[in-house]
Amino acid sequence: MHLKYILLIKFMLMKNLHLFLFLTSLFISCKEDKIVADFVIANVNIIDVENGTIESNKWIAIEGSKIEAIYDHEIPLASSVEIIDGTGKYLMPGLWDIHAHYSYSHNYANQLLFANGVNGVRDMWGTMDTISSIGQKSIKRNFSPRRLYIGSYY
């Protein structure tokens, strides 16, 4: 009789152990992974220029200089992620100034361009020396719009 109780107890322990292991693996597999990015802009409104709509309260994960993902809800983040509060703010694609004389205004134009959402210019005219000089300065400063030169005076 004593042996039956021991076997019954072992059986119950094994059954409970299997149940415990099953539930533990289920909880681990359901654990939500944390997003790793350089920074996240939280609760920002995105201007969709293709559809003419505004998508509200989005979470945007950015790694390096690239948008990695856009989420519709708050996301779990790694502790190293910097969060920028975008509440009440808007995000849109960068604009281009397609008729600029940037070669002659670049010394003072950068801050004005960026402040107005312009991150690309099409320069209408300039000399190769000036264009080369602007390129070298922008590499050192890392603060210059993308440039496209189409002028005829080279």
Secondary structure as UniProt FT lines:
FT   HELIX           2..30
FT   STRAND          39..48
FT   TURN            49..52
FT   STRAND          53..63
FT   TURN            64..65
FT   STRAND          66..71
FT   TURN            79..80
FT   STRAND          82..85
FT   TURN            87..88
FT   STRAND          90..91
FT   STRAND          95..100
FT   HELIX           102..115
FT   TURN            116..117
FT   STRAND          118..123
FT   HELIX           128..141
FT   STRAND          146..149
//
